[in-house]
Amino acid sequence: MKSIRVRFLLAALAVLLGGAIAKSQTADATPPPPRHGGFGMEGHLMGFYAKYLNVSDDQKTQMKAVMQKERATLKPLMQQVHQMEQQLKPYEEGTYDAAKVQAAVAQQAQTLVQLKVEETRIHNELFQLLTPDQQSKLKEFEANRAARMQQHTQNAPAPAQD
């Protein structure tokens, strides 16, 4: 279970780093559409990790290079996810058709699998750029975060019954 959490954190770290790099490299471009359920504070979170882990300038440069190299792989997948979310909008706000929603979600699932595979590979590459001490610190941070999330989930009030 801990391994999955570490992988998830690394995936989030790579996505956030990629977003921060992409944002810093395309300051004059039009802003991307808002992402729901994603990592909205990409720059802030990446800055936190860089500061928390005391990432060197050389490591930052290497990480930026990884993300720049992988942008071409991730961008089309992210666009596909966004397009599929847009396809579901009419069913959320209009007439619901279970068969059509099922088909759209099945297609989206394949794209999400491919996206997660790529993110995990990138996160591994970024994780390998960290020193053993930084890796340990990141693992410890994620374990503590997961414990807090578990505690929060256990202390959440039960849903109201109608």
N, C-alpha and C positions, 0 to 999 in steps of 0.2 A: 504494500500500500504506500509506503514511504517513497518507493522508487517512482510510482506514478505521480505523486505530488511533486517530486523534484523535476520530473520530466515536464509536468504542466507548468511549473514555475519557469523552467528554462524556455519552454515554448512561449510563454507570455513575455518573458524577457526579450526574446528575439523579435517577436512581433512589435513590442514596444520600441525596441532599439531601431528596428526598421522604420517604424512610423516616425520616430524622432529624426532619423537621418533623412528620410524622404521629405519630411516637412522642412528641415533646414536647407535642403538642396533645391527645393522648389518654392521658395518664398514668393516669387512673382507669379506663380501659377494660381489658377482658381482653386479655392479650398474644396476638399472632397466633400461629398454629401455626409451628413451626420450618420454615425454608426450606432446602431442600437445593440446593446448587450456586448459591445466590444470594449476596447481599452481606451476610454475617452481622454485620459490624462497622460497620453503617451510620453510627452516630453518631461513632465514632472516625475513620472514614475521612473523613467530611464535615468534622470538626474539623480533620483534617490538611490537607485542601485549603484550607479557610478560612484557616488559619494560614500554610500554605506560599505561598498566593497573596496573602496580606495583604488579604483581602476586607474592605471597609469595612462599617460597620453599616448604611449605606444599601443597599449591595449585598445584604447578608444579608436585609434586610427585603424587598427586591424579589424575591429568589430564593424566599423563603418564600411570598410572595404568588403567584408563578408555580406553585409546588408545591401550594399550597392550592387554587388555581383548577383545577389538572389532576388533583387527587385523584379527582374524580368520574369522570374518563375512565379513569384507570389502575386503580382499585379493582376494577371488574367484570372487567376483563381478567385481573388477577392472580388473582381468585377462580376464573375459568374454568380458568386454568392449574393451580391447586391442585386443583380438582375432577378434572381430567383425569389428574393424577398419581395421585390416589386411585383412579381407575378402573383404572389399570395395576397397582396393588399386588397384586391377586389373581393376576395372571399372573406376577408376579415370585416370589411365595411359594407358589403353588399350581400348578394345571394350566395349562400354556402353550397358548394358541390363537393361532397366528400371524395368522390372518385378523382376529380381533377386535383384536389389538394393532395391526395395520396400520391398521385403521379408526380406532381411538382416536388413534393418533399422527398420522394425516392430519388429523383434526379439530384436534388440538392445534397442528399446524404452522400452520394458518390463524390461530389465535388468537395464536400467537407472532409471526407476521408483522405482524399488526395492532398488537400490543404494541410491537414494535421500531420501527414507523413512528411511533407516538405518542412513544416514548422519544426517538427521534432529533429529532423536532420540539421536544420540551421541552428537550433538551440544547442545541439550537441557540439557543433562547430564553435559556437560562441563560448560554451562552457569550457571547451578545451583551451581557449585562450586565457582562461583564468588560472592563477597560481593555485597550488594545492590549498593554501590557506584561504584564498578567496572562495574556492569551491566548497570548502568545509563551512565557511561562514554563510554562504548562500544556502547550503543544505540545512544548516541550523535555523536560519531565518525562516525558511519555508516550513520546517517542522513546527516551529513555534506558531507561525501563521496558521497552519492547518489545525493545530490544537485549539487556537482561539476561535477559528471558524466552527470547529466541532462543538466547542463549548457554547458558542452563540446559537448553533442549531439546536442543541439540547435544551437551552433555556428559552427558546422561542415559544410564545404562547400557542396553544392548540388552536387550529382554525375554528371559527364560529360555525355552529351547526344551524342550518335553516329549519 
